[in-house]
């Protein structure tokens, strides 16, 4: 079975106050067990465990065996896609320099009111190897360069497409401030499995969970870099099934998972307000940016699906 997650270039990490217990003796003994091979590159149980710990540390999700079980499939998919993205970037002679990784790492430290050494010490104190986070950053930067160089020049938004999108936003209906996490589905057979995983993740999310940090760690959406932030959206512009899911969901709560064209969507309602008229020129620019971003994401999804189709991927039990 082939798993994966698409372009995810987020470089920001929000730390929760919760700590993590140390590795178990069993976890140490299994550190070198291979759980998947992507072309000729292995992924070990330690790789997965490190990323799961990074997700829990950064989000404030409960540090339980159940949470780890729920996150592990998404983490493994992300690691498989990460390997594919790095391999393709290397083929095109694209990579993240140490200076770029250092700058991104320092940016995360600054957001957490730390210097880079302080961030590294914090990670180690919480049971996360700083190299794990640096590897994640390197993959995000390399794939981002590929998307910008190879795919962005292909993005075009026609006048008719723009006008149709603008027409859907007329009026002053209610607006919602949303954040999202996207778990991709790549086959009909996988849909029920990913929906169940999404429902489990929703059950794990508590009032003190950092939703933005969780989106940065596991979301496949292009909004992952901004913590899943979708901004203010008019209800009429949303897909009917998402509007239905949001009906009656209070501010600060997460809606039930919804199937979308790209996968399964988990949405947080951050606020609600009555819609207000917007300057047409500003609205057109906003809509054009959204359409361009959606088109770019579809191109990135297609590129990654093709990489996955051609790759040798062996997932071991």
C-alpha positions in Angstrom: 0.0 0.0 0.0 1.3 3.5 -0.9 0.8 6.4 1.5 1.8 10.0 1.2 1.3 13.6 1.9 1.7 16.6 -0.5 3.6 19.8 -0.5 4.0 21.1 3.1 6.4 24.0 3.4 5.6 25.2 6.9 8.7 26.2 9.0 7.0 27.5 12.1 6.7 25.5 15.3 4.6 26.5 18.3 5.6 24.8 21.6 3.1 23.8 24.2 3.9 23.6 27.9 3.4 19.8 28.0 6.4 17.6 28.3 7.1 14.1 27.1 8.2 11.0 28.9 11.5 9.4 27.8 11.8 6.6 25.3 10.9 3.1 26.6 13.5 0.4 26.6 11.5 -1.4 23.9 11.5 1.8 21.8 15.3 1.9 22.1 15.7 -1.7 21.0 13.6 -1.1 17.9 15.3 2.1 16.9 16.9 0.6 13.8 13.9 -1.5 12.6 13.0 -0.6 9.0 9.3 0.2 8.6 9.4 1.4 5.0 11.7 1.7 2.0 11.2 4.5 -0.5 13.2 3.5 -3.7 16.5 2.7 -2.0 16.1 4.8 1.1 14.9 3.3 4.4 12.6 4.8 7.0 13.0 3.4 10.5 10.8 3.0 13.5 13.0 5.6 15.2 12.3 8.1 12.3 8.6 7.7 12.9 8.8 7.9 16.7 10.9 11.1 16.5 8.3 12.8 14.3 5.4 11.6 16.4 7.2 13.1 19.5 7.8 16.3 17.6 4.1 16.5 16.7 3.0 15.9 20.3 5.6 18.3 21.8 4.6 21.1 19.4 0.8 20.8 19.7 0.0 19.9 23.3 -1.9 16.8 22.3 -2.1 14.3 25.2 1.0 12.2 25.4 -0.7 8.9 25.4 -0.3 5.6 23.5 -3.6 6.3 21.8 -2.5 9.7 20.5 0.8 8.2 19.3 -1.2 5.5 17.5 -3.5 8.0 15.8 -0.6 10.2 14.6 1.7 7.5 13.4 0.0 6.7 10.1 0.0 10.4 9.1 3.6 10.8 10.2 4.7 7.7 8.1 2.9 9.1 5.1 4.6 12.4 5.5 8.0 10.7 5.8 7.4 8.7 2.7 6.4 11.8 0.7 9.3 13.7 2.2 11.7 11.1 0.8 10.1 11.3 -2.6 10.3 15.1 -2.6 13.9 15.1 -1.6 14.8 12.6 -4.2 13.1 14.6 -6.9 14.7 17.8 -5.7 18.1 16.2 -5.8 17.5 14.9 -9.3 16.8 18.5 -10.4 19.9 19.7 -8.4 17.7 21.6 -5.9 18.5 21.5 -2.2 18.4 23.5 1.1 21.8 24.9 2.1 22.9 24.8 5.7 22.6 28.6 5.8 18.9 28.3 4.7 18.2 25.6 7.3 20.0 27.7 10.0 17.9 30.8 9.1 14.7 28.8 9.3 15.7 27.2 12.6 16.6 30.6 14.0 13.2 32.0 12.9 11.4 29.2 14.8 13.6 29.9 17.8 12.8 33.7 17.7 9.1 33.0 17.5 9.5 30.9 20.7 11.6 33.7 22.3 14.7 31.6 22.2 18.1 31.6 20.4 19.0 28.6 18.2 21.0 26.9 20.9 18.1 27.4 23.4 15.7 25.9 20.9 18.0 22.9 20.4 18.3 22.4 24.2 14.5 22.7 24.6 13.9 20.0 21.9 16.5 17.7 23.5 14.9 18.3 26.9 11.5 17.2 25.5 13.0 14.1 24.0 13.2 15.3 20.4 16.5 15.2 18.5 17.1 18.7 16.9 18.3 16.9 13.8 14.8 15.6 13.3 13.4 19.1 13.0 16.3 20.3 10.8 15.7 17.3 8.4 12.0 18.3 8.2 13.0 21.9 7.4 15.5 20.8 4.7 12.8 18.8 2.9 10.3 21.6 3.1 12.8 24.1 1.6 13.9 21.8 -1.2 10.3 20.9 -2.3 9.3 24.6 -2.1 12.1 25.5 -4.5 10.9 22.8 -6.9 7.3 24.0 -6.7 8.4 27.6 -7.3 10.7 26.8 -10.2 9.0 24.0 -12.0 5.3 24.5 -11.3 4.4 28.1 -10.5 5.2 29.3 -14.1 2.3 27.0 -15.3 -0.3 28.7 -13.1 -2.9 30.7 -15.1 -6.2 32.1 -13.9 -8.6 33.1 -16.8 -11.1 36.0 -16.7 -14.1 33.6 -16.8 -12.8 31.6 -13.9 -12.2 34.7 -11.9 -15.6 36.2 -12.6 -17.3 32.9 -11.6 -15.5 32.9 -8.3 -16.3 36.6 -7.7 -20.0 36.0 -8.4 -20.1 33.3 -5.6 -18.9 36.0 -3.1 -21.6 38.6 -3.7 -23.8 39.8 -0.8 -23.1 40.3 2.9 -23.7 36.8 4.4 -22.1 35.4 7.4 -18.3 35.0 7.4 -16.2 32.5 9.4 -12.6 32.6 10.4 -11.2 29.1 9.7 -8.1 27.0 10.1 -7.7 23.6 8.4 -5.8 20.3 8.4 -5.8 18.3 5.3 -5.2 14.5 5.3 -4.9 13.4 1.7 -6.7 10.4 0.2 -5.1 8.8 -2.9 -7.4 5.9 -3.6 -11.0 4.9 -2.9 -9.7 2.0 -0.8 -7.9 4.4 1.5 -10.9 6.8 2.1 -12.5 5.0 5.1 -9.1 4.5 6.7 -8.2 8.2 6.5 -11.7 9.3 7.7 -11.3 7.1 10.7 -7.8 8.5 11.4 -9.2 12.1 11.1 -12.0 11.3 13.5 -9.4 9.9 16.0 -7.3 13.1 15.6 -10.4 15.3 16.2 -11.2 13.3 19.4 -7.6 13.9 20.6 -7.8 17.7 20.1 -8.4 19.5 23.4 -9.1 23.1 24.4 -5.4 23.6 25.0 -4.2 21.9 21.8 -2.2 24.2 19.5 -4.2 23.6 16.3 -1.8 25.7 14.2 1.2 23.7 15.3 -0.6 20.5 14.5 -1.4 21.8 11.0 2.3 22.6 10.5 3.2 19.1 11.4 0.7 16.9 9.6 -1.4 19.0 7.2 -0.9 18.4 3.4 -2.6 21.7 2.5 -0.7 24.7 1.2 -2.0 26.6 4.3 0.2 24.4 6.6 3.0 27.0 6.4 0.6 29.5 8.1 -0.7 27.0 10.7 -3.7 26.1 8.5 -5.0 29.6 8.4 -7.8 30.0 5.8 -8.6 33.6 6.9 -12.2 35.0 6.8 -14.3 33.0 4.4 -17.9 33.7 3.3 -20.1 30.7 4.0 -21.5 30.9 0.5 -18.1 30.4 -1.0 -17.6 27.0 0.8 -18.4 23.6 -0.6 -22.0 22.5 0.5 -20.6 19.5 2.5 -18.3 21.9 4.4 -21.1 24.4 5.1 -23.2 21.5 6.5 -20.3 20.4 8.8 -19.9 23.9 10.1 -23.5 24.4 10.9 -23.9 24.8 14.7 -20.1 24.6 15.4 -19.3 27.1 18.1 -16.2 29.4 18.0 -13.2 27.6 19.2 -14.5 24.1 18.2 -13.5 21.7 15.5 -16.1 20.5 13.0 -16.5 16.8 12.1 -14.1 15.7 9.4 -15.2 16.3 5.8 -14.3 14.6 2.6 -12.8 17.1 0.1 -11.5 16.8 -3.5 -7.9 16.5 -2.1 -8.6 14.3 0.9 -10.2 14.6 4.4 -10.4 18.1 5.9 -10.4 18.9 9.6 -11.6 22.5 10.2 -11.4 24.7 13.3 -13.9 27.6 13.7 -11.9 30.5 15.2 -14.6 33.2 14.9 -17.8 34.2 13.2 -19.1 37.6 12.0 -21.7 39.2 9.8 -20.4 39.7 6.3 -19.6 43.2 5.1 -19.2 44.7 1.6 -15.7 44.6 0.3 -14.0 46.9 -2.3 -14.4 45.1 -5.6 -10.7 45.6 -6.7 -9.5 44.3 -3.3 -11.9 41.3 -3.5 -10.8 40.5 -7.1 -7.1 40.5 -6.0 -7.9 38.3 -3.0 -9.9 35.8 -5.2 -7.1 35.7 -7.8 -4.5 34.9 -5.2 -6.7 32.1 -3.8 -7.4 30.6 -7.2 -3.6 30.7 -8.1 -2.8 29.0 -4.8 -5.4 26.3 -5.4 -4.1 25.7 -8.9 -0.5 25.5 -7.7 -1.5 23.0 -5.0 -3.2 20.9 -7.6 -0.1 20.9 -9.8 2.1 19.9 -6.7 -0.4 17.2 -5.8 -0.2 15.8 -9.4 3.6 15.9 -9.4 3.8 14.0 -6.1 1.2 11.4 -7.2 3.3 10.8 -10.3 6.4 10.4 -8.2 4.6 8.0 -6.0 3.2 6.0 -8.9 6.7 5.5 -10.4 8.5 4.8 -7.0 9.2 1.6 -5.3 7.6 1.9 -1.9 7.6 -1.1 0.5 5.7 -0.6 3.8 6.5 -3.3 6.3 4.3 -4.4 9.1 
